[in-house]
Structure formats: structure tokens, C-alpha cells
Amino acid sequence: MRPLVAGNWKMNGLDSALAELGALRQRLAQAPVPEAEIMVCPPATLLARAREVLAGSDIELGAQDCHPLVSGAHTGDISAEMLADAGATAVIVGHSERRIDHGEPDSLVNAKALAAYRAGLTAIICIGETEAQHRDGETLDVLKRQLRGSVPEEARAANTVIAYEPVWAIGSGLTPTPADVAEVHGFIRGVLSQLLGQNESGAMRLLYGGSVKPANAAELLFVPDVNGALVGGASLKADDFYAIIEVYRAGGKA
């Protein structure tokens, strides 16, 4: 399967940051990496303008969150349909920062994924354990619970991507070993097989996220059952993000 490298800008980026998107577009035009699908998820304030910058390129546009409903009296929220209207083709749901900062339970993540499907968007469903859960040996139990609660029955390889981000690795500079990542991603694939069937599980892309950067991308992205990356801080700079994407140039990841 073709790997996906998605950049999550989080709550970063003003209008001037779009110059980095333009620089990334130029780099990829000069030296394409057809082995990988590329996506950038800027804050909602930049979506419409980012669509203009990326028009005609192969870089896809994603969003960072959505409300479960189509419309209504929900001040400050954005529906999946609004994101699609602004140019997004995918939306991140269930990121640990939403789960922790806003107390979002698995049931809400599930509802947001269904909203993404309703609007024709791909749902990038995030799961991951905290440092305390990791330390206490609860990683696999936590991930199983999150998958069972967050992934809708309607999830398919064509409309869903799973992103594993150990919370203790996000922005910390710490990363699991390749062997640890392989164990966890293999486990995730197995749980998805139970939930969705072997065919859908086998075809669904599983991303790794958590302090992915140019220095460690090659060792992390070619781990078995890793089909791309959800990149945080390193996606804010075109040169760093391109360096991560470029690891696939030698032949890509099946």
C-alpha cells in the first residue's frame, strides 16, 4: 500500500506560515516522491488559503478536528461538512491532545469519525497511551480499548487511517524502539482484524507519530506494519518535512 505522511501543524501557523507550504510544493515539484502520499493539516483558519497555495499539486489538505453534527448552535465548533467545503479531504480525530485537554471519550471520537465519513472525508483516528500507562505495562490494553470504542463499524481502508502516537513521545524527543513500534502496530492490526475483518485490516494504513523527525524517520517508517507517519513539529518547516517524506524515495513501504 502507498504510505501516507501527514503533517499536523496543531495550533501553529499564521498567514505567513503558508510560505512553508509553497516551499514544500516547490521542493516536491522539483524532486517528486511518488512513493508516498503527502498531506498537511494546518489550523482551520488557514484551510481555505492553504487550498489556494496547494491547488494543482499532489499535496492533500487535512483538518485537525470536527464536530459530530452537520450544523447547529455550537459556538466555536466546525462541522466535517465545513471542513470539506474549505478544501479538506481528511480530518484528524481523537488526537491525544483532544482526549486529554478536552476530555474527549472514545464514544465522541467514534461520532466524529462517522461525521467525517458523512462529509466524504477520510478519518485519521488517533490512539496512544500516556507515560503512566506505558510505565505500568498497560499499553496494549489501552490501545485495544481505544480501538474498540473509537473505530466505527463503518470504518474501511478507503475511509480510515489509524495513527498510533504514544503520548509520552509527542514533542518530548523520546521515541519507542523500532521493535516496540513493530509489536504495537502488529497488535493494532490484529485488533482491527477482529473488528473489521482481515481484508479491511490488512489494507488499512497504520501511521506512527511521536517525535518523528529527519534523524529517525528511516528507522521508524520501515518498521513492519508502519504505513506512514503523523508528523508534528517537523512538519512546520518545509525542509524538515520534505526530508521525512524523502525516506520513501528508495522504493516506498508496502
PATI-136394 format. One record per residue (C-alpha): residue number from 1; residue in one letter; x negated, y negated, z negated. Coordinates in nm, 4 decimals. Example, Ala and Ser with C-alpha at 12.3 -4.5 7.8 and 13.67 -1.06 7.14 Angstrom:
BEGIN
<node seq="1" type="A" px="-1.2300" py="0.4500" pz="-0.7800"/>
<node seq="2" type="S" px="-1.3670" py="0.1060" pz="-0.7140"/>
***
This chain:
BEGIN
<node seq="1" type="M" px="0.0000" py="0.0000" pz="0.0000"/>
<node seq="2" type="R" px="-0.1116" py="-0.3564" pz="0.0600"/>
<node seq="3" type="P" px="-0.2280" py="-0.5151" pz="-0.2668"/>
<node seq="4" type="L" px="-0.0854" py="-0.8418" pz="-0.3956"/>
<node seq="5" type="V" px="-0.2961" py="-1.1154" pz="-0.5530"/>
<node seq="6" type="A" px="-0.0668" py="-1.3706" pz="-0.7183"/>
<node seq="7" type="G" px="-0.1815" py="-1.6884" pz="-0.8891"/>
<node seq="8" type="N" px="0.0196" py="-1.8072" pz="-1.1895"/>
<node seq="9" type="W" px="-0.0508" py="-2.1753" pz="-1.2476"/>
<node seq="10" type="K" px="0.1631" py="-2.1786" pz="-1.5654"/>
<node seq="11" type="M" px="0.2254" py="-2.5341" pz="-1.6984"/>
<node seq="12" type="N" px="-0.0573" py="-2.6829" pz="-1.4968"/>
<node seq="13" type="G" px="-0.0639" py="-2.8984" pz="-1.1878"/>
<node seq="14" type="L" px="0.0438" py="-3.2438" pz="-1.0766"/>
<node seq="15" type="D" px="0.0817" py="-3.3598" pz="-0.7193"/>
<node seq="16" type="S" px="-0.2957" py="-3.3929" pz="-0.6862"/>
<node seq="17" type="A" px="-0.3335" py="-3.0167" pz="-0.7520"/>
<node seq="18" type="L" px="-0.1780" py="-2.9450" pz="-0.4137"/>
<node seq="19" type="A" px="-0.5175" py="-3.0292" pz="-0.2646"/>
<node seq="20" type="E" px="-0.6357" py="-2.6935" pz="-0.4042"/>
<node seq="21" type="L" px="-0.3571" py="-2.5190" pz="-0.2114"/>
<node seq="22" type="G" px="-0.4670" py="-2.6987" pz="0.1002"/>
<node seq="23" type="A" px="-0.8265" py="-2.5913" pz="0.0379"/>
<node seq="24" type="L" px="-0.7178" py="-2.2297" pz="-0.0166"/>
<node seq="25" type="R" px="-0.5181" py="-2.2370" pz="0.3042"/>
<node seq="26" type="Q" px="-0.8211" py="-2.3677" pz="0.4915"/>
<node seq="27" type="R" px="-1.0526" py="-2.1039" pz="0.3464"/>
<node seq="28" type="L" px="-0.8144" py="-1.8266" pz="0.4452"/>
<node seq="29" type="A" px="-0.7684" py="-1.9713" pz="0.7927"/>
<node seq="30" type="Q" px="-1.1451" py="-1.9702" pz="0.8429"/>
<node seq="31" type="A" px="-1.2069" py="-1.6315" pz="0.6813"/>
<node seq="32" type="P" px="-0.8821" py="-1.4333" pz="0.6510"/>
<node seq="33" type="V" px="-0.8448" py="-1.1396" pz="0.4124"/>
<node seq="34" type="P" px="-0.5695" py="-0.9401" pz="0.5847"/>
<node seq="35" type="E" px="-0.6159" py="-0.6505" pz="0.3419"/>
<node seq="36" type="A" px="-0.4337" py="-0.8476" pz="0.0689"/>
<node seq="37" type="E" px="-0.1009" py="-1.0272" pz="0.0331"/>
<node seq="38" type="I" px="-0.1525" py="-1.3641" pz="-0.1330"/>
<node seq="39" type="M" px="0.0901" py="-1.5644" pz="-0.3456"/>
<node seq="40" type="V" px="0.0707" py="-1.8808" pz="-0.5535"/>
<node seq="41" type="C" px="0.3208" py="-1.9588" pz="-0.8319"/>
<node seq="42" type="P" px="0.2990" py="-2.3311" pz="-0.9178"/>
<node seq="43" type="P" px="0.5273" py="-2.5076" pz="-1.1657"/>
<node seq="44" type="A" px="0.8800" py="-2.5721" pz="-1.0413"/>
<node seq="45" type="T" px="0.8088" py="-2.9431" pz="-0.9925"/>
<node seq="46" type="L" px="0.5641" py="-2.8570" pz="-0.7131"/>
<node seq="47" type="L" px="0.7544" py="-2.5822" pz="-0.5327"/>
<node seq="48" type="A" px="0.9109" py="-2.7917" pz="-0.2586"/>
<node seq="49" type="R" px="0.5902" py="-2.9819" pz="-0.1884"/>
<node seq="50" type="A" px="0.3852" py="-2.6637" pz="-0.2010"/>
<node seq="51" type="R" px="0.6165" py="-2.5151" pz="0.0625"/>
<node seq="52" type="E" px="0.5201" py="-2.8040" pz="0.2920"/>
<node seq="53" type="V" px="0.1485" py="-2.7533" pz="0.2282"/>
<node seq="54" type="L" px="0.1716" py="-2.3791" pz="0.2964"/>
<node seq="55" type="A" px="0.4114" py="-2.3943" pz="0.5942"/>
<node seq="56" type="G" px="0.2856" py="-2.1747" pz="0.8749"/>
<node seq="57" type="S" px="0.0293" py="-1.9967" pz="0.6576"/>
<node seq="58" type="D" px="0.0343" py="-1.6410" pz="0.5245"/>
<node seq="59" type="I" px="0.0284" py="-1.7586" pz="0.1612"/>
<node seq="60" type="E" px="0.3567" py="-1.6845" pz="-0.0122"/>
<node seq="61" type="L" px="0.5193" py="-1.9063" pz="-0.2699"/>
<node seq="62" type="G" px="0.6396" py="-1.7749" pz="-0.6055"/>
<node seq="63" type="A" px="0.8043" py="-1.9283" pz="-0.9112"/>
<node seq="64" type="Q" px="0.7449" py="-1.8745" pz="-1.2818"/>
<node seq="65" type="D" px="1.0871" py="-1.8149" pz="-1.4364"/>
<node seq="66" type="C" px="1.4589" py="-1.8292" pz="-1.3670"/>
<node seq="67" type="H" px="1.7933" py="-1.8383" pz="-1.5466"/>
<node seq="68" type="P" px="2.0159" py="-1.5294" pz="-1.5128"/>
<node seq="69" type="L" px="2.3168" py="-1.7276" pz="-1.3834"/>
<node seq="70" type="V" px="2.3713" py="-1.8909" pz="-1.0462"/>
<node seq="71" type="S" px="2.4716" py="-2.2305" pz="-1.1897"/>
<node seq="72" type="G" px="2.6364" py="-2.3917" pz="-1.4879"/>
<node seq="73" type="A" px="2.5907" py="-2.6115" pz="-1.7927"/>
<node seq="74" type="H" px="2.2349" py="-2.5062" pz="-1.8740"/>
<node seq="75" type="T" px="2.0344" py="-2.8248" pz="-1.9000"/>
<node seq="76" type="G" px="1.6717" py="-2.7829" pz="-1.8040"/>
<node seq="77" type="D" px="1.7139" py="-2.4348" pz="-1.6546"/>
<node seq="78" type="I" px="1.6623" py="-2.3317" pz="-1.2927"/>
<node seq="79" type="S" px="1.8515" py="-2.0551" pz="-1.1161"/>
<node seq="80" type="A" px="1.6953" py="-1.7999" pz="-0.8855"/>
<node seq="81" type="E" px="1.9006" py="-1.9455" pz="-0.6006"/>
<node seq="82" type="M" px="1.7478" py="-2.2886" pz="-0.6655"/>
<node seq="83" type="L" px="1.4007" py="-2.1372" pz="-0.6516"/>
<node seq="84" type="A" px="1.4783" py="-1.9671" pz="-0.3213"/>
<node seq="85" type="D" px="1.6173" py="-2.2947" pz="-0.1884"/>
<node seq="86" type="A" px="1.2890" py="-2.4655" pz="-0.2832"/>
<node seq="87" type="G" px="1.0921" py="-2.2100" pz="-0.0837"/>
<node seq="88" type="A" px="1.0048" py="-1.9355" pz="-0.3313"/>
<node seq="89" type="T" px="1.0065" py="-1.5721" pz="-0.2224"/>
<node seq="90" type="A" px="0.9361" py="-1.4265" pz="-0.5682"/>
<node seq="91" type="V" px="0.9659" py="-1.5129" pz="-0.9354"/>
<node seq="92" type="I" px="0.7738" py="-1.4046" pz="-1.2436"/>
<node seq="93" type="V" px="0.9988" py="-1.2803" pz="-1.5259"/>
<node seq="94" type="G" px="0.9152" py="-1.1515" pz="-1.8710"/>
<node seq="95" type="H" px="0.5718" py="-1.3073" pz="-1.8956"/>
<node seq="96" type="S" px="0.4345" py="-1.2662" pz="-2.2482"/>
<node seq="97" type="E" px="0.4325" py="-1.6441" pz="-2.2921"/>
<node seq="98" type="R" px="0.8070" py="-1.6464" pz="-2.2293"/>
<node seq="99" type="R" px="0.8623" py="-1.3451" pz="-2.4527"/>
<node seq="100" type="I" px="0.6606" py="-1.4984" pz="-2.7364"/>
<node seq="101" type="D" px="0.7147" py="-1.8757" pz="-2.7003"/>
<node seq="102" type="H" px="1.0861" py="-1.8464" pz="-2.6217"/>
<node seq="103" type="G" px="1.1725" py="-1.5191" pz="-2.7918"/>
<node seq="104" type="E" px="1.2925" py="-1.3541" pz="-2.4714"/>
<node seq="105" type="P" px="1.4012" py="-0.9919" pz="-2.5287"/>
<node seq="106" type="D" px="1.3820" py="-0.7124" pz="-2.2721"/>
<node seq="107" type="S" px="1.7543" py="-0.7481" pz="-2.2003"/>
<node seq="108" type="L" px="1.7078" py="-1.1087" pz="-2.0863"/>
<node seq="109" type="V" px="1.4103" py="-1.0123" pz="-1.8702"/>
<node seq="110" type="N" px="1.6298" py="-0.7451" pz="-1.7131"/>
<node seq="111" type="A" px="1.9021" py="-1.0006" pz="-1.6424"/>
<node seq="112" type="K" px="1.6520" py="-1.2383" pz="-1.4861"/>
<node seq="113" type="A" px="1.5183" py="-0.9631" pz="-1.2614"/>
<node seq="114" type="L" px="1.8748" py="-0.8942" pz="-1.1464"/>
<node seq="115" type="A" px="1.9139" py="-1.2659" pz="-1.0758"/>
<node seq="116" type="A" px="1.6008" py="-1.2533" pz="-0.8616"/>
<node seq="117" type="Y" px="1.7470" py="-0.9660" pz="-0.6582"/>
<node seq="118" type="R" px="2.0745" py="-1.1541" pz="-0.6212"/>
<node seq="119" type="A" px="1.8890" py="-1.4505" pz="-0.4703"/>
<node seq="120" type="G" px="1.6769" py="-1.2355" pz="-0.2416"/>
<node seq="121" type="L" px="1.3603" py="-1.2865" pz="-0.4438"/>
<node seq="122" type="T" px="1.1034" py="-1.0304" pz="-0.5497"/>
<node seq="123" type="A" px="1.0898" py="-0.9929" pz="-0.9286"/>
<node seq="124" type="I" px="0.7408" py="-0.9766" pz="-1.0774"/>
<node seq="125" type="I" px="0.8222" py="-0.8148" pz="-1.4119"/>
<node seq="126" type="C" px="0.5518" py="-0.8619" pz="-1.6758"/>
<node seq="127" type="I" px="0.4785" py="-0.6276" pz="-1.9634"/>
<node seq="128" type="G" px="0.1985" py="-0.6145" pz="-2.2176"/>
<node seq="129" type="E" px="0.1047" py="-0.5553" pz="-2.5793"/>
<node seq="130" type="T" px="-0.0175" py="-0.8042" pz="-2.8393"/>
<node seq="131" type="E" px="-0.3540" py="-0.7841" pz="-3.0107"/>
<node seq="132" type="A" px="-0.1951" py="-0.6385" pz="-3.3249"/>
<node seq="133" type="Q" px="-0.0091" py="-0.3738" pz="-3.1258"/>
<node seq="134" type="H" px="-0.3269" py="-0.2885" pz="-2.9369"/>
<node seq="135" type="R" px="-0.5242" py="-0.2623" pz="-3.2589"/>
<node seq="136" type="D" px="-0.2615" py="-0.0372" pz="-3.4160"/>
<node seq="137" type="G" px="-0.2601" py="0.2018" pz="-3.1198"/>
<node seq="138" type="E" px="0.0934" py="0.1073" pz="-3.0118"/>
<node seq="139" type="T" px="0.0135" py="0.0046" pz="-2.6532"/>
<node seq="140" type="L" px="0.1858" py="0.2882" pz="-2.4701"/>
<node seq="141" type="D" px="0.4931" py="0.2829" pz="-2.6952"/>
<node seq="142" type="V" px="0.5300" py="-0.0916" pz="-2.6426"/>
<node seq="143" type="L" px="0.4952" py="-0.0634" pz="-2.2671"/>
<node seq="144" type="K" px="0.7445" py="0.2233" pz="-2.2460"/>
<node seq="145" type="R" px="0.9994" py="0.0220" pz="-2.4434"/>
<node seq="146" type="Q" px="0.9450" py="-0.2874" pz="-2.2302"/>
<node seq="147" type="L" px="0.9744" py="-0.0934" pz="-1.9053"/>
<node seq="148" type="R" px="1.2922" py="0.0840" pz="-2.0131"/>
<node seq="149" type="G" px="1.4505" py="-0.2416" pz="-2.1270"/>
<node seq="150" type="S" px="1.3206" py="-0.4845" pz="-1.8652"/>
<node seq="151" type="V" px="1.3338" py="-0.2921" pz="-1.5365"/>
<node seq="152" type="P" px="1.6851" py="-0.2777" pz="-1.3879"/>
<node seq="153" type="E" px="1.8264" py="0.0401" pz="-1.2359"/>
<node seq="154" type="E" px="1.8403" py="-0.1548" pz="-0.9102"/>
<node seq="155" type="A" px="1.4630" py="-0.2035" pz="-0.9060"/>
<node seq="156" type="R" px="1.2945" py="-0.0786" pz="-0.5911"/>
<node seq="157" type="A" px="0.9451" py="-0.1011" pz="-0.4498"/>
<node seq="158" type="A" px="1.0777" py="-0.3511" pz="-0.1961"/>
<node seq="159" type="N" px="1.2107" py="-0.5971" pz="-0.4560"/>
<node seq="160" type="T" px="0.9975" py="-0.5410" pz="-0.7668"/>
<node seq="161" type="V" px="0.6363" py="-0.5703" pz="-0.8753"/>
<node seq="162" type="I" px="0.5183" py="-0.4746" pz="-1.2249"/>
<node seq="163" type="A" px="0.2396" py="-0.6788" pz="-1.3826"/>
<node seq="164" type="Y" px="0.0556" py="-0.5387" pz="-1.6840"/>
<node seq="165" type="E" px="-0.1023" py="-0.8173" pz="-1.8873"/>
<node seq="166" type="P" px="-0.2435" py="-0.7247" pz="-2.2276"/>
<node seq="167" type="V" px="-0.1561" py="-1.0323" pz="-2.4323"/>
<node seq="168" type="W" px="-0.4885" py="-1.0213" pz="-2.6147"/>
<node seq="169" type="A" px="-0.6745" py="-1.0577" pz="-2.2827"/>
<node seq="170" type="I" px="-0.4850" py="-1.3574" pz="-2.1438"/>
<node seq="171" type="G" px="-0.7123" py="-1.6598" pz="-2.1433"/>
<node seq="172" type="S" px="-0.9423" py="-1.5007" pz="-2.4008"/>
<node seq="173" type="G" px="-1.2198" py="-1.3873" pz="-2.1692"/>
<node seq="174" type="L" px="-1.1677" py="-1.0343" pz="-2.3048"/>
<node seq="175" type="T" px="-1.0630" py="-0.7519" pz="-2.0744"/>
<node seq="176" type="P" px="-0.9906" py="-0.3819" pz="-2.1193"/>
<node seq="177" type="T" px="-1.2414" py="-0.1417" pz="-1.9702"/>
<node seq="178" type="P" px="-1.1644" py="-0.0019" pz="-1.6242"/>
<node seq="179" type="A" px="-1.0979" py="0.3330" pz="-1.7909"/>
<node seq="180" type="D" px="-0.8438" py="0.1723" pz="-2.0247"/>
<node seq="181" type="V" px="-0.6730" py="-0.0018" pz="-1.7340"/>
<node seq="182" type="A" px="-0.6586" py="0.3250" pz="-1.5394"/>
<node seq="183" type="E" px="-0.4981" py="0.5033" pz="-1.8342"/>
<node seq="184" type="V" px="-0.2370" py="0.2331" pz="-1.8855"/>
<node seq="185" type="H" px="-0.1498" py="0.1928" pz="-1.5180"/>
<node seq="186" type="G" px="-0.1194" py="0.5679" pz="-1.4766"/>
<node seq="187" type="F" px="0.1133" py="0.5733" pz="-1.7761"/>
<node seq="188" type="I" px="0.3220" py="0.2892" pz="-1.6296"/>
<node seq="189" type="R" px="0.3513" py="0.4777" pz="-1.3016"/>
<node seq="190" type="G" px="0.4731" py="0.7823" pz="-1.4908"/>
<node seq="191" type="V" px="0.7390" py="0.5903" pz="-1.6834"/>
<node seq="192" type="L" px="0.8601" py="0.4260" pz="-1.3634"/>
<node seq="193" type="S" px="0.8864" py="0.7693" pz="-1.2052"/>
<node seq="194" type="Q" px="1.1201" py="0.8749" pz="-1.4865"/>
<node seq="195" type="L" px="1.3268" py="0.5572" pz="-1.4476"/>
<node seq="196" type="L" px="1.3398" py="0.5156" pz="-1.0708"/>
<node seq="197" type="G" px="1.2207" py="0.8401" pz="-0.9174"/>
<node seq="198" type="Q" px="0.8842" py="0.9430" pz="-0.7826"/>
<node seq="199" type="N" px="0.9251" py="0.7856" pz="-0.4390"/>
<node seq="200" type="E" px="1.0007" py="0.4361" pz="-0.5669"/>
<node seq="201" type="S" px="0.7439" py="0.4614" pz="-0.8446"/>
<node seq="202" type="G" px="0.4745" py="0.5741" pz="-0.6058"/>
<node seq="203" type="A" px="0.5407" py="0.2849" pz="-0.3690"/>
<node seq="204" type="M" px="0.5753" py="0.0106" pz="-0.6323"/>
<node seq="205" type="R" px="0.2830" py="-0.2257" pz="-0.6757"/>
<node seq="206" type="L" px="0.1311" py="-0.2487" pz="-1.0233"/>
<node seq="207" type="L" px="-0.0735" py="-0.5614" pz="-1.0883"/>
<node seq="208" type="Y" px="-0.3326" py="-0.6121" pz="-1.3585"/>
<node seq="209" type="G" px="-0.3529" py="-0.9509" pz="-1.5304"/>
<node seq="210" type="G" px="-0.5501" py="-1.0951" pz="-1.8190"/>
<node seq="211" type="S" px="-0.8732" py="-1.2930" pz="-1.7701"/>
<node seq="212" type="V" px="-0.9159" py="-1.1798" pz="-1.4092"/>
<node seq="213" type="K" px="-1.1975" py="-1.3853" pz="-1.2570"/>
<node seq="214" type="P" px="-1.4510" py="-1.3571" pz="-0.9740"/>
<node seq="215" type="A" px="-1.7072" py="-1.1917" pz="-1.2018"/>
<node seq="216" type="N" px="-1.4849" py="-0.8946" pz="-1.2950"/>
<node seq="217" type="A" px="-1.2377" py="-0.8731" pz="-1.0062"/>
<node seq="218" type="A" px="-1.4176" py="-0.5991" pz="-0.8156"/>
<node seq="219" type="E" px="-1.4353" py="-0.3604" pz="-1.1114"/>
<node seq="220" type="L" px="-1.0723" py="-0.4194" pz="-1.2142"/>
<node seq="221" type="L" px="-0.8934" py="-0.4305" pz="-0.8800"/>
<node seq="222" type="F" px="-1.0226" py="-0.0984" pz="-0.7501"/>
<node seq="223" type="V" px="-0.9125" py="0.0978" pz="-1.0564"/>
<node seq="224" type="P" px="-0.6658" py="0.3791" pz="-0.9713"/>
<node seq="225" type="D" px="-0.3018" py="0.2640" pz="-0.9759"/>
<node seq="226" type="V" px="-0.4025" py="-0.1044" pz="-0.9700"/>
<node seq="227" type="N" px="-0.2470" py="-0.2638" pz="-0.6629"/>
<node seq="228" type="G" px="-0.3498" py="-0.6242" pz="-0.7117"/>
<node seq="229" type="A" px="-0.3755" py="-0.8927" pz="-0.9758"/>
<node seq="230" type="L" px="-0.1750" py="-1.1606" pz="-1.1517"/>
<node seq="231" type="V" px="-0.4352" py="-1.4336" pz="-1.1947"/>
<node seq="232" type="G" px="-0.4062" py="-1.7199" pz="-1.4409"/>
<node seq="233" type="G" px="-0.6673" py="-1.9911" pz="-1.4842"/>
<node seq="234" type="A" px="-0.8865" py="-1.8757" pz="-1.1976"/>
<node seq="235" type="S" px="-0.6020" py="-1.9390" pz="-0.9522"/>
<node seq="236" type="L" px="-0.6093" py="-2.3132" pz="-1.0192"/>
<node seq="237" type="K" px="-0.9291" py="-2.3579" pz="-0.8188"/>
<node seq="238" type="A" px="-0.9296" py="-2.2561" pz="-0.4535"/>
<node seq="239" type="D" px="-1.2895" py="-2.1319" pz="-0.4606"/>
<node seq="240" type="D" px="-1.2357" py="-1.9069" pz="-0.7634"/>
<node seq="241" type="F" px="-0.9062" py="-1.7693" pz="-0.6376"/>
<node seq="242" type="Y" px="-1.0485" py="-1.7029" pz="-0.2942"/>
<node seq="243" type="A" px="-1.3438" py="-1.5200" pz="-0.4495"/>
<node seq="244" type="I" px="-1.0989" py="-1.2843" pz="-0.6217"/>
<node seq="245" type="I" px="-0.8958" py="-1.2298" pz="-0.3050"/>
<node seq="246" type="E" px="-1.2111" py="-1.1644" pz="-0.1065"/>
<node seq="247" type="V" px="-1.2980" py="-0.8483" pz="-0.3015"/>
<node seq="248" type="Y" px="-1.0443" py="-0.6717" pz="-0.0791"/>
<node seq="249" type="R" px="-1.2249" py="-0.7622" pz="0.2413"/>
<node seq="250" type="A" px="-1.4224" py="-0.4356" pz="0.2453"/>
<node seq="251" type="G" px="-1.1168" py="-0.2254" pz="0.3080"/>
<node seq="252" type="G" px="-0.8450" py="-0.3058" pz="0.0577"/>
<node seq="253" type="K" px="-0.6777" py="-0.0921" pz="-0.2080"/>
<node seq="254" type="A" px="-0.4442" py="0.1960" pz="-0.1295"/>
***
